[in-house]
Amino acid sequence: MNYMGPSVGLGIFSFLGLVIYIGLLALFVYLIISTIQFFKRKTENDKELLVKLDTLIQLQSKERHTVITK
């Protein structure tokens, strides 16, 4: 007779629960790390955008000044 006792069946379910718990924990850590990296890149891109906008504003104000003086 090949009978699996209740302890073997419960052991499999316990192991499966542990694997799911560890998987969720790993997913949570991955999401935190990717969010931090995203916000770092976003901050750098925003700084570059502000510099470019300042340059455009300066160029536009120079063009207006030359048009007004002519």
N, C-alpha and C positions, 0 to 999 in steps of 0.2 A: 504494500500500500504506500502510495506516495501522498502523504498528507502534510500540508504546510500548516503548522499550528498558528494560532492567533498572534503569537509573538513575532513571527516572521512577517506576516502581513502588516502588522502595526509598525514594524521596523522599516518596511519599505515606504509606508506613508510618512513616517517621521523623517526619513532621509529626503523624500520628495519635498516636504515642507521646508526643510533646511536649505535645499538647493534653490527653491523659489525665493526664500528670504534673502539668501546671499545674492541671487540675481537681481532682486529689487534694490538691494543696498548698492551693488555695483552700478546699476543704472542711475541711481540717485547721485552717486559720486561723479559719474561721467557727465550728467546734466549740469552739475554745479561747475565742474571744470570748464565745460564748453561755454557756459554762460559767462564765466569770468573772462575767458579768452575773447568772446564776442564783444563784451563791453570795453575791453582794452583796445581792440581794433576800432570800435566805434568812436572812442575818445580821440584816437590818433587821426582818424578820418575827419572828425569834426574840427580838430585844430587846423588841419590842412585846408579844409573848406573855408574856415574863417580867414586864413591868410590870403587865399585866393580872392575872397570877397573884398577884403581890404585893398588888395592890389587893383581890383576892378573899380572900386569906388575912387581911389586916387587917380586912376587913368581917366575916368569919366569926369571928375572935377577939373582935371587939367584941360581936357577937351572943351569943357564949358567955358573955362576961363579964357582960352585962346579964341573961342568963337565970340565971346562977349567983347573982348578987347579989339577985335577986327572991325 
